[in-house]
Each structure stands twice: as structure tokens, then as C-alpha cells.
Amino acid sequence: MKPQTTAYVAEVFDQVQRLFDRTGFNDHRLHRHLRFESELDAEALRKAVVSSIEAVPILGTRYVAEGRRPRWVRLDRARCADAFAVAPTGRDFDELVTYRIDESAGPQLKVGLLGSSRLAVAVTMNHMVGDAAAFKAYLYLLCEIYSAIVADAKWRGPVALAGDRSMRPVLQRFGIGVRLKSLLSQSAENNRSGDRRFPLSEGADVRPMIVTRRLKRKSLEAVQGYDATRGATLNDAVLAAYYRCLFRTLAVPRGAELRIPIMIDMRRYLGQSAGPGALANLSSTVITRLEHRPQEGFAGTLGRVKAEMDDKKQGDLCLNGFVKLAVVYGSLSSRRANRLLRSRLKNPLICMTNVGVLDSARLSFAGLRPRDAFLCGSIKYKPHFQLAMSSYDGELTLSSNLYGNADDERRVASFLDEVERELAAGTTSFMSASPTSAL
């Protein structure tokens, strides 16, 4: 095996994710929670975590911001062992669920096992080294390594993986004319769009929290069946329900427009060439817009959301942000680029992300599959608010993460209940009108 690199250049989105924390948007950590029916092998999991860092070395680093170009510097093996922890109590485990990684110290990963039962695992990864798609790829790798260790006690570990972590693979898919066009035609697709705020408290007594609601298999199948009859996606349906609830919660006037930015995985442009080797941030943002029509039913809102998304998909979706960042960081030093971006960065006050489907077949620890699992994004700082969705084993989890107090938690929980009811109400009307449906 070739000698391992001791330092890695910090890519553009590594630095941008760090700025999100500095500008008060979110804490740039991704979280995943898994619960099992049977106990995991704690020692095998510890070995798997350490081996996974050997396979993905960027996880076993600390972030160094000094110099013309920030970089990731490798830690020694003993420090990488800190990526695994056993929580003796439920309270200790809850702290691992919302664990805050220090990028300047590393490692960039934390895997926690509930020691009292060994039936729950919390995984946190620094968003600076990868987005939700990368996070899923990492967890599948962790499962493969754990399974190999359980099957063979003499297993020697995985071969180190490598790959391009930059935006270049995406940008190279487009000619200079297309990139220039995106700068002009998509100029309004980034940064804050609108000043409407979700009603959160102004109290200073805050803690990190992840509030969730789950749609069980039968309910999710009904929603998906409803969507299919209209050519819509599950993402369209959740976005429509989100819009309808926000129209009411924010008291948006009749005829006024609400804008919700949503995240898009730019690997859509890479096709089969998007390899699993390198963790990277390859997500961008597109802004959706919808006028408030108070008398409109769910089907009407869903139809308009679908039309909006279909229109967005016709163009070079989200390319604008990648091109802008490539120009800024390509023409300035990282220090000057970060200073410029920090002064102009205005993150959305309300947004939505779909972190996708967790593959239950690949989410297997030596044959043990979680009975439930969800992935959620970074924890937001007030006044920012985000709805996230992830699917696993035929169920959908809606979540919202924020630093807030008990009053905020109640408000967010009530809002997620409303989104769930909005989805159910639209589906119920469909089911009652479609007695011959295959559902």
C-alpha cells in the first residue's frame, strides 16, 4: 500500500460549511440514529469505526484554518479511537445523538453505542467533510466493515479509498457557455429569499434538539399512491404540505408569495461515475416559489408544486451556486474568499431538505438491521428553521433540528403534527374518492 497522505487541501464546500456555523446558520454536523431489536457487538463496532477511518482518512483529521489555503491534517491512530464511545446511560446517549464535533481537534466522526442495552447507535459526522449522500455512503461502509469483522476475527482491514472531493467533477460536465448562462439566469437561486420567520422564542436558554414525527408504512404507501396518480413525487407532496402549513403559521396574505429553498444533490449530473470512495459536499440550493391561495385544496397545491419542480428540472438545476463559488475561490485566496462570503452570506430563514432513502438491505450489521433509522441535517440556530425528511424500510421520518428551549420544542412538535395531518388529509380525500384504488 502507498504511504498515506498526511494532509488534504480543504475544498470550497468544506470552508463554506464552516462559514455556516460562523454566520449563525447551523452547526455543520450531520446526525443519524439507529435502534435495533438485538444487541450489537461493542468491540466489533469499535474496531469497525477505527477501520472505517483508515478506509476514509479524511475522517481521521483535524482542520487547520491558518495559511493561504486551509487543510486537513491527519491524526495518529490513538486519536482516531476517540471516534467511538460507549454511553453508560440513556442521558449520556442523548448527548451523543446531538454531539458537536470540534473540527480543529478531530476526528470528524463520532459513533456512540448505548452501553446499557447495546440496542441503539448514534452517528455524527462533520458536514464539512461530506453531505447527506456522503453520510449514507459512510454508514453503508461501516456496516460492511462491521460484518467482515464479525465474520472473520483475523480480518486485516479495508484498503484506503480516495477520490476527488472538489466541485470539479460536476463543473466539468458543463461547457463555459452553460456556466455563464447559469450565472445570469439563476442569479436569484442562492442566499436568503424573503424575510418571513418561523415563530420561535427569543429566549437565550437553548439546547440542541431533534424533533421528529414518523409516518408508518401504511400511511406512507397511501401518500405515495396519491402522488403517483398525479405524476408527483413524495418530495413534492411533503413540500406541498409544508407550504400549506407555513401559509397558515406565518399568516401569509392571500395572493402573497412564499419562497422555500430546497437542497439538491448535484451528483445527479455525474450518473454512474459518482464513486463511493471520497466523502464530499456536492449539494446546492434551488428556491421554490408559491402564491398563497386560501381556498385551494391539497391536490391543487400539489399540482402547483409539481409544476414548479418540473420547471426547475428543465434547466441546469442549482449550477449557479457552484459556478459562483468556483469563481470566488478560484480568483482569491481562501482567507479573502471566506471574508467576502461571510460579509455577503444571508442564509434562508426557512428551508427544506430531503436526505433521501436509507437502503435497508445495505444497512445491515452482520445481519442485524435497525428496526428504525433516520438521518437528519445540521442543527439550526434561531431564527433559522428547516424541515428534513428521510425514509427507511417503508416509513418516512420528518424532523426539525434547532438550538431552542422547551417552548420552541413544543411549537416545532405541534408544527410537525400539522404537516403530518396535512399529508393525511389530502390522502384521505383521495382514498375516499378512489374506492377501486390498488391501495
CORSUL-V539437 format. One line per field, one symbol per residue. phi: phi as a letter, one per 30 degrees, with the letter a starting at -180 (. if undefined). Layout:
BEGIN
phi->???
END
This chain:
BEGIN
phi->.deddcbbdddededddddeddcicachbcbbbbbccbdddddddddddddddddbeedcbbccddjdbebccdcddddddddcbccdbddddedddcecdcddcidcbbcccdddbhcbbcbbbdddcacddddddddddedddedddddbdcecjddecbldcddeeddddbdddddddddddcdccbidbjcdbddcdcdcdbbdbbcbbbcdeddddddddddddciccdeeddddddedddeddchddeidccbbdbdbdddedciddddddcdacbcbbbccbbddbedddeedddddddddddddddcdeidedddeddddddcbdedddddddddcdbdddbabbcdjcddddcdbchjccedaaabbddddcdcdbbccbbcahibcccbbcadacdddddddddddedddddddddddddddcbdcedd
END
